Amino acid sequence: MEYNVISILVREPVKVGTKLQDVLSLYGCVIRTRLGLHREEIAGGIIILELSGDQKQIDLLVAELNEIEGIEFKQIII
């Protein structure tokens, strides 16, 4: 069994919030679990996604995340 997890650090939530939400909604079919953690002291937050399903859709999600300025993310496959 494989785990495919993406952690997203949202540095500029006001600037990227709508775009990021649109991308996550578009690829909701491959997002099995989503957890959001808000931190006021860093004026942003962290989103953790557990992915499963069509690898092409996951690759498209990762490509679109790469296009969003104001976030940093890491993909972990175990």
Secondary structure, 3 states (H helix, E strand, C coil): CCCEEEEEEECCHHHHHHHHHHHHHHCHHHEEEEEEEEEHHHCEEEEEEEECCCHHHHHHHHHHHHCCCCEEEEEEEC
